[in-house]
Structures are given as structure tokens and as C-alpha cells.
Amino acid sequence: MEVVANPAKLRAWLSCGVAAVAESKQLGRSSTTRVASRRLLPVSSLISKPLREQWAGSWETERGGKSRRPLAVAVAVAEGVVEEEEKMREKEEVKKLLRPTPAEGARTVMETCKEGTLSTLSEDGWPLGTEVRFAVDTDGNPVLRLQPGATHTKHILKDSRCSLHVQLEQPGRRKPQCTLQGFIRKIEDIKLKERLEIAWERRFASEQHTAGDDLYVMNVEQVLQSPDMGEEEIWVSGPDYWAAAADPLREVAKRIVEDMNRNHWEDIRRFCNVYAKLDAELEEASMTWVDRLGFDLRVLTKSPQNILEIRIPFTREVTDERDARSSLTIMAQIAWEQERSVTPSEVVLATVEL
């Protein structure tokens, strides 16, 4: 079972998800109310206020007027305040804010992995797939090395259509994956070949390639992306894939996850209790991944016994490892204080005459 912050479930499951909703841009052209911005509150005010009031935002209408609301879009949707058309727009906007886009997910997989399954068409029309190593150019197009007499090379001479399937192994047994479809060609241009040689050496600096092989590049036409095995697959166009950027935490995400699970497991449990509002008793909880927009948790509950996949967004987009760790520390501190209902003592300033 997956617990995610969306307009139908955010109110009950993920209070902190409202923070992500409030960072969205203005939606559509309807005259109904939509999210524009949210005022960031100091930690002390977060501690002393109920969760329903912590994420109060500034809402803007089509005419430019503003009004204060204690809850974000999720509550408005649940109570039938927002019209059906606006509701669907905001639901899609929430989903976009919670996770990287499918195009960004595909670019992250391709920038992180080094091996995949290349499939080409044989003379009798049957697809044949084998494991290959690859690099990527600046647009995310796969760069491969093939021997002149290799089976794939012979197929490409007859039909340049091909696909490359790549999957990323994440902690918690999640496997984001993508299948790129396109046309592959041998690189003849000297300057282009030099640039692609540099891209290859950056990824495989310490590894020797076979002498006599040739560089090929696959021009991506479309991508089939899935966040995990068994989950919905989404088609991404070539231009959208090229324009997307890989996640900035892709090289450090595994290190952050391992550190959180090893040294901050109590904080992970508090995230479940405070932000995801889980009422069930937890038997086990672990972080499975982190990206610029938030992090994923895998939870095993005792009563009722169930396995939950929880998505908790950051209150703002992070840009690097230090930024991500800082956000996690702040969220852990707030969760600790919320769990204990800590109210900061009043500070009295005394005036001393000299």
C-alpha cells in the first residue's frame, strides 16, 4: 500500500505535504482560488500551533485579492470548495510537486546507471537483447561501444531501430526503470567523436575498452518510464526527455539513506508519526530514497499488519547533499518537539542602565 500526499488523502495522511502544495505556481486561468505562495514560519511558531494551522498559506485569486486560509488545497478539495475542473488541475500539480517528473526520473536513471539491455531487430524480425555498457551525451542520449562484427552491429546495418532498458537498484527493493526507443548510428564526425570519448572516459575512467570498437549514439525518440516494477508506466517524448535534468542528489542519495537508516532511525519513526499521521503501531520503518523534492519511507505496521510506502515532501526544493541533510535535521527537530508537545520558554529581555 502506498501513502502519498494528494488532494484526496493529504489531509488525513500527510500534514507536511501542504508545504509542497503551497510552493506551486499559479494554476490555470479560472477565477476560483488557487495557490500562489506560503509564508515560511519559524520553528517556535510551528511548535506552538496545531498541525492544521502550521502550514497556513497566502491564497491569491484571479482578481489579485488575497485571503488567509488555515489549510491548503487538499482540505478545499475534500470539502467540495474547489470546482471539479480546478480540483483536477491542483491534484496534478500536487503530484508534480511531490516527485520528480517522469522525464526527470528517466534522466536520473540514465545518469546514474552504467549498464542496460540493448535490443536490436534481427533479419527475421525477432528482437534480441544483451547487456551493454553505456555513457550519455549532454542531452541524455546513450553512447555505446560496439565491435564491427558484433551481432548488434550487423542488425543495426539492416535496421537502426533499437531500445535500451535500464533500471536503478535503490535501497528498499525499489527499481525505477526506463526503456528508451530510438535510432542508433555510428559516429563518423571527428569533433563529435572526441566529445563522446570524453563522456565515455568520465564514466569509465579506470576501465579499458576493447580495441577496435566503434562509438555509436542512440537518438532517443521516446521513453517509457516507471517509478518501480509493477507501477504505472508513462510515455515521455524525446524533446521532454532531452529538456529534463537529472536529480542533483543522484550521486549522494544512497549515502544519505544509509546514514539515516543506521544513525537516525528514531527520526524516521517520528516522521511517520508526526508528518504521515500513522495511527498504527510501527514494527519497522526505513528510508528508501531521497531526491530534491522529498524522501520515501517503507513502513511495516504491527496492528493492523501492513506494508506502507510513504512519500514525505521537503518544505522546499533542495539542491545538494548539505541542503538535504539540513532539511532533514530541521524536520526531525520539529517532529521531536511536536511529539513531546514542547513549547519554548518565553525569553525576557532586561534593560540595564550603565
N, C-alpha and C positions, 0 to 999 in steps of 0.2 A: 504494500500500500504506500502511495506517495502523498506526502503532505506538502503542499505548495501554497504560497500566498497568491491567491487570485481573488477577483471580486466576490465570488460566491463563498469562499472559505476563509478569507483573510481575517475577518472579524473574530472567528472562533479559534483559529489556529495560530495566527502569526501576527501579533500586535506590531512588532517592529517592522513588518513588511510595509506598513503605511509610510514609513520614511522613504522607501524606494519609490512608492507611488507618487509622493509629493515632489520628487525631483523630475517628474516628467515634463515635457514641453506641452504647450497648449495643444488641445486636441480638436481637430475638425473645424467647422465653421458654424456649428449650431449655436443658438442663443442661450442654450442651457449652461449651467455652471460647469466649469472644468478646472482641473488642477493647474496651477501656474507655478507656485513655489511653496517652500516651507521654511519657517524660521527655525534655525537650529537653537536648541535650548541648552543651557549649561547643565552640567551633571547634577548640581544641587537641586535644580528645579525638577529634573527627571526623577529624583529620589522621592521628593515630597508630594508628587502628584500621582493620581491613578493612571494606569496604562492607557485608559481611554482618552486622557487629556494630554498625555506626553507628546503626542505627535500632531498637535493642533497645527493646522496649516492656514495659509492665506489663499483664499479662493478668488478667482477673477472671472467675471462674466464677459460676454461679448461686448457689452457697452462700456467696459472698463471699470465698473464698480467692484468693490471688494467687500467681503464679509468674513467673519471668523466662524469656523466650524470646528468642533472638538474632535470630529472623526474625519477620515479621508473617504475616498471614493467607495471603498468596499462597503461601508455602512449605508451610504446613499443607495447603492445598488440593491443591497439586501432589503431595504425598507421601501423600495419601489419609487424613490425620488427621481432617479435619472431615467430618462426615456429609453426605450429599448434600443434604438439606434446608437445613442450615446453610450449606453451600457456596454455594447459590444466593442466599441472603439476603446473604451477605458480598460476593458478586460484584456484586449490585445496589447494595450500599452503597458499594463502591469506585467504581462508575460514577457514582454521585451525587456523591461527593466530588471526582472528577476534573474534572467540568464543571458549570456551572450547569444547573438543571433545564430541561426543555423550556418550562415556564411562564415561568421567568426569562429564558430565551433569547428568547421571544416578546416579553416586556415590554421587553427591551433593544432589540430591533429597532424596536419601535413608538416608544420614547422617543428613539431616535437618528435615525430617518429622518423625512422631511417629505413624501414623495410615495409614492403607491401606485396600484394599479389597482382602481378601484371597478367592480363588476359588479352590474347590476340585471336584472330579468326584463322583457322586452318583452311586449306584449299577445299575441303569438303564441307565447310561452313560451321564446323564444331568449334566452340570457344575452348582455348587451352590456357590455363593459368599456372604460373610458377612464381616462387618467391624471388623478389629482386630488391636491390638497394636503390635508393633514390635520394636526390637532393631537390631543392626547389629554387626557382629563379625569383626575382623581386615581385612578380605577380602571383606567385604560388604555383606556377606550372611545374610539374615534375620533370626532373632531369635524370636520365638513366644512362648507364654504360652497357652496351651490347656488343658481343662478338660478331664479326661479319658472317660467320657460318652458323650462328645460333638459330634455334627453331623460331623464336620470336622475330628475329631479323628477316628470315625467309617469309614469314607471314606478313610482316609489315610491307614488304616489297609488293605483295599482291593486294593487300587491303590495309590501309593505315589506321583504320578504326581500332580503338582499344579501350580498356578500362583498367583502373588501378584501385584496388581495395586496400584500405589502410585502417587499422584500429589501434587505439591508445589504451594501454593497460593502466587503470587507475586503482588506487587502494580501495578496498571495499567491493572488489569484483565488478566494478562498472567498466564498460568498454565503449566509449564514444568511438564512432566509426564513420567513414565516408567512402563512397565509391565515385571516383572521377571518371567521366567519359569524355573522349575527345579523339583527336587525330595526332599521331606521333610521326615525327620526321627527324631525319639525320641532320646534324648541324654542319653546314659547309662554310658559312661565313667565319672568317678568321677572328674578327673582333668579338663576335658573339661567342665563339668557342672559347676565347680567352676569359670572358666574363663568367661563363658557365663552369669553366675549370676552377675558377676562384671559388664559386659557390660550392662545388664538389669538395674542394680541399678544406673549406671551413667546416664541413660536416664530417668528413672522413680524413682528418689531418694525419692521423697515425696509421692509417690503413693503406695498404698497397692495392692498386687496381691491376687487373690483368693487362699485360702489354698487348697492344694491337687492337684493343676495343675502341668503339666509336661512341661519341656523345649523341644522345637523342633527347629531344624535348617534346613533351606532350602538351598540345594546345587544348586547354580544358573548355569543353562546350557546356557541360552541366555537371552538377554534383548531387548525389543522393546522400543526405546526411542524417544520422540517427544519434541521439544522445546516449543510447545504450542498447544492448541486444534486447529485442522484443518490444522496443518503444517505437513510437510513430516515426516514420521516415519522411523527410521533407526534401523536395527538389529545390536546388539553388541554381540560378543561371550562371553562366560563365562570367559575365560582367559583374554580377553581385559578388561572386567569389573573389574575383581579382581586386575589387574595391575594398573588401573587408580586411581587417587586421587581426593577426593572431593575438591571443590574450597575453598581456605583459607579465603575468605570473607563471607562464607555462614552464619555465625552467626551474622555478623555485617552489611550485605548488606542492610537489611531493615532499620536499624538506619541511615545509610549514605543517603539512598534515601529519607527518611522522612526529614532529615535535609536539604538536597539540595532543595527539593521542598518547604519547609517552609521558609528557610532563604537565599537561594541563587538562587531564581527563575530568577533573571536578568542574572546570569551567564549561566543558562540553555538556555535562549533565545540567548545569544551570541554564545554558542556552535552551535546552529542551523544555525545562520547567517554566522559565520566565518568558522567553520570546515565542516559543511554539505552543505554550499553554497546554502541555500534555498533562492530563489528569491521571493517566495510568502509571503504575509503579514501573520504574526502569530497571531492567536486568543488565543491559549493556548499551552503551552509546559510544559512537566513534565518528570522527570526521573522515570523510572520504575524498573530498576535493575542495579546492578554493580557487576562485577566479576574481577578476577585478570588480564584479558586482556582488559577490556573496560567497557562501560556502554551503556544502552539502553534508548532512549528517545521516548516519544509518543507526536506527534505534531498535532494540529488541525489548518489548514490554512484557511484564510478568502477567498482569491481570488487567484486561484480557491479554492473552498471549498473541503477539502480533509483531510483524517486522514493518517498520515505517522508514520511508525515505523522506527526509525533511530538508527543505531549502530555506535558508535564512539570508536575506539580503543585507549588505552593508548599508549604513545610513548615507553613504556617498561612495562614488566610484574611487577605487584605489589604483595607484599607478605602479607600485613596485613592492618588493618584499617588506621593506621597512614600513611603508604606508599600511600594508595589510596587517602586519603584526601590531602596529599601533591601534588600528581599528578594532582588532580582536581583543586587545588589552582593555580598551575603553568599554567595549560591550561586556566583557567579563566583569569589570568593576561595577558597572551599572546593574548587571544581573545579580551579583553578590549582595549589593545594597538593597535591591528590590526583594530578594529572597529573605533578607533579615529585617526588612522594613526599617532600615536605618534612616534617621533624619539628622542631617548635620546640625551641630550645635550652633547657636547664634553667636556671632562674633561681635563683641562690644569694643568699640574704639574709645579710648580715653584721651582727653586733651590735657597735656602737661604744659604748664606755663614755665618758661625759662627766665 
